[in-house]
Amino acid sequence: ITTGDIEQAVTFINEIAKLNDSSFAKNLVPAAEACLSLNIILGQIDKRLERLQQYTTDEPELNDFLQHKFIPLFADLKKQAILGYEQHGISPDAELEQANQSLIPADFGFHNSLRDEKGKLHFFDFDYFGWDDPVKLLADILWHPKMSLDSTQQKQFINGIAHVYAHDKLFLTRFDYTFPLYGLRWALILLNEFIPAFWQNRQHAEVHVDFTSAKSKQLKLATALIMKM
């Protein structure tokens, strides 16, 4: 990943943002798992957490991770986010105003791109495309396990995307308070292997990995992720 690659990615996002005022845009649906308020983000984390907790009886290592690492950290970050929102006059349950929403290519990143012979990147996979808070787009880019960005590259993405949405004066404020929450959300996504239905779907996709090994690997990844907060 080069500086030029990130510039291409930000340019692509900017081109999509220009479509927000187009005649057809108002007819498009929200992006998958759109997060248009703080409480929606918190609710999504709670829902994923509750689903995983159904399987902790037979998974002592998962239970230990959730009870002693994830849940205490979630409580602290939730408290900080609510307090921060209130200090900046943002209601935790108020939906982001339409003027600051944007069409976003959810699940966006270099893992969903191809480089041609001239070095131009072509982005694909827009199954989750739709309206959302662009803060979620930025957070997901930075947290996505397949992106592997260093601190300099992360700053380039933050500055570039913040510039795209510079009209939104609270963009970076919302980002500061919700970025770690999106990280927690990603940690729970990494633990989907513990959910039998998810594992069965993986097997149908011909992923030939031992169930126990897969769960152990994902738990290590989730642990490493929250250690970054």
C-alpha positions in Angstrom: 0.0 0.0 0.0 1.5 3.3 -1.1 0.7 7.0 -0.5 -0.7 7.0 -4.1 -3.0 4.1 -3.4 -4.5 5.9 -0.4 -4.9 9.0 -2.6 -6.8 7.0 -5.1 -9.0 5.5 -2.4 -9.9 8.9 -1.0 -10.5 10.3 -4.5 -12.9 7.4 -5.1 -14.8 8.2 -1.9 -14.9 11.8 -2.8 -16.5 10.9 -6.2 -19.2 8.9 -4.4 -19.8 11.8 -2.0 -20.5 14.0 -5.0 -23.5 11.7 -5.8 -25.3 12.6 -2.6 -27.2 15.5 -4.2 -28.0 13.6 -7.4 -31.7 13.0 -8.3 -31.6 9.2 -7.7 -29.7 9.3 -4.4 -32.8 10.0 -2.2 -34.3 6.6 -3.4 -31.3 4.6 -2.2 -31.5 2.6 1.0 -29.3 2.8 4.1 -26.0 1.0 4.0 -25.9 -2.4 5.7 -25.9 -2.0 9.5 -25.9 1.8 9.2 -24.9 3.7 12.3 -26.7 7.0 12.2 -26.6 7.6 16.0 -24.4 6.7 18.9 -27.1 4.5 20.5 -27.3 2.5 17.2 -23.6 1.7 17.5 -24.0 0.7 21.1 -27.0 -1.3 20.3 -25.2 -3.2 17.6 -22.4 -4.1 20.0 -24.9 -5.2 22.6 -26.7 -7.4 20.1 -23.5 -9.1 18.9 -22.3 -9.5 22.5 -25.5 -11.2 23.6 -25.4 -13.6 20.7 -21.8 -14.7 21.5 -22.7 -15.1 25.2 -25.1 -17.9 24.3 -22.1 -20.1 23.6 -19.8 -19.2 26.5 -21.0 -22.2 28.7 -18.9 -24.6 26.5 -16.3 -22.0 25.6 -14.4 -21.0 28.8 -11.7 -19.0 26.9 -14.4 -17.0 25.1 -16.2 -16.4 28.4 -13.0 -15.2 30.0 -12.3 -12.8 27.1 -15.8 -11.4 27.2 -16.1 -11.1 31.0 -12.7 -9.9 31.9 -11.5 -8.0 28.9 -14.3 -7.0 26.5 -17.2 -6.1 28.8 -15.1 -3.8 31.2 -13.5 -2.0 28.2 -16.9 -1.6 26.5 -18.4 -0.1 29.7 -15.5 2.5 29.9 -15.6 3.4 26.2 -19.4 3.6 26.2 -19.3 6.0 29.2 -16.6 8.2 27.5 -18.6 8.3 24.2 -21.9 9.3 25.9 -20.2 12.0 28.0 -18.3 13.3 25.0 -21.4 13.5 22.8 -23.2 15.4 25.6 -20.3 17.8 26.0 -20.5 18.7 22.3 -24.3 19.0 22.3 -24.9 15.8 20.4 -27.8 13.6 21.5 -26.8 9.9 21.7 -30.1 8.8 20.2 -30.6 11.6 17.6 -30.2 10.4 14.0 -27.5 12.2 12.0 -29.1 14.9 9.9 -29.5 14.1 6.3 -27.1 16.9 5.2 -24.2 15.1 7.0 -25.1 11.6 5.8 -23.4 10.2 2.8 -23.6 7.4 0.3 -20.8 5.1 1.2 -19.2 1.9 -0.3 -19.4 -0.2 2.9 -16.7 -2.9 3.3 -14.4 -0.6 1.4 -10.7 -1.1 1.2 -7.8 -2.5 -0.8 -9.0 -6.0 -0.1 -11.8 -5.2 -2.5 -9.7 -3.7 -5.3 -7.6 -4.7 -8.3 -4.7 -2.8 -9.7 -4.4 -2.6 -13.5 -1.2 -2.5 -15.5 -1.0 1.2 -15.3 -1.2 1.2 -11.5 -4.8 2.4 -11.3 -7.0 0.8 -8.6 -10.4 -0.5 -9.4 -12.7 -0.9 -6.4 -15.5 -3.5 -6.3 -18.0 -5.3 -4.0 -20.7 -2.9 -3.2 -23.3 -5.3 -1.7 -23.6 -3.1 1.5 -23.6 0.3 -0.3 -26.0 2.9 0.9 -26.6 5.9 3.2 -24.7 6.1 6.5 -22.6 8.3 8.7 -19.3 8.5 6.8 -17.5 8.3 10.2 -18.4 4.6 10.1 -16.8 4.3 6.6 -13.5 5.8 7.9 -13.5 3.7 11.1 -14.2 0.5 9.2 -11.3 1.2 6.8 -8.9 1.7 9.7 -10.1 -1.3 11.7 -10.6 -3.8 8.9 -8.3 -6.8 9.6 -7.3 -7.1 5.9 -6.2 -3.5 5.6 -3.0 -3.6 7.8 -2.3 0.2 7.8 0.6 1.7 9.7 0.1 4.9 11.7 1.2 7.2 8.9 -1.2 5.6 6.4 -4.0 5.8 9.0 -3.4 9.5 9.4 -3.5 10.0 5.6 -6.8 8.3 5.5 -8.2 10.3 8.4 -7.0 13.6 6.9 -8.2 12.7 3.4 -11.7 11.6 4.3 -12.2 14.4 6.9 -11.4 16.8 4.0 -14.1 15.1 1.8 -16.6 15.8 4.6 -15.2 19.1 5.8 -18.7 20.7 5.7 -19.6 18.5 8.7 -18.1 20.4 11.6 -18.6 17.5 14.0 -17.1 14.8 11.8 -13.9 14.4 13.7 -15.6 14.9 17.0 -17.9 11.9 16.3 -14.9 10.0 15.0 -12.9 10.5 18.1 -15.6 9.1 20.4 -16.8 6.3 18.2 -13.6 5.0 16.6 -12.8 2.7 19.6 -16.4 1.5 19.6 -16.2 0.4 16.0 -13.0 -1.4 17.0 -15.0 -3.3 19.6 -17.6 -4.1 17.0 -14.9 -5.5 14.8 -13.5 -7.6 17.7 -17.0 -9.3 18.0 -17.1 -9.8 14.2 -13.8 -11.7 14.4 -15.5 -14.0 16.9 -18.2 -15.1 14.6 -16.4 -18.5 14.3 -17.9 -19.3 17.7 -21.4 -19.1 16.3 -22.4 -22.6 14.9 -24.5 -21.2 12.1 -21.6 -19.0 10.9 -19.2 -21.9 11.1 -21.5 -24.0 9.0 -21.7 -21.3 6.3 -17.9 -21.2 6.3 -17.8 -25.0 5.7 -20.2 -24.6 2.8 -17.7 -22.2 1.4 -15.1 -25.0 1.5 -12.9 -23.4 4.2 -11.0 -26.4 5.3 -9.9 -25.4 8.8 -10.3 -27.3 12.1 -13.1 -25.8 14.2 -11.0 -25.6 17.4 -8.0 -24.0 15.6 -10.2 -21.5 13.9 -11.8 -20.3 17.1 -8.4 -20.1 18.9 -7.0 -18.0 16.0 -9.9 -15.6 16.0 -9.9 -15.2 19.7 -6.2 -14.2 19.5 -7.0 -11.7 16.8 -9.8 -10.2 18.8 -7.6 -9.9 21.9 -4.8 -8.3 19.9 -7.3 -5.8 18.4 -8.7 -4.6 21.7 -5.2 -4.3 23.1 -4.7 -1.4 20.6 -7.3 0.7 22.5 
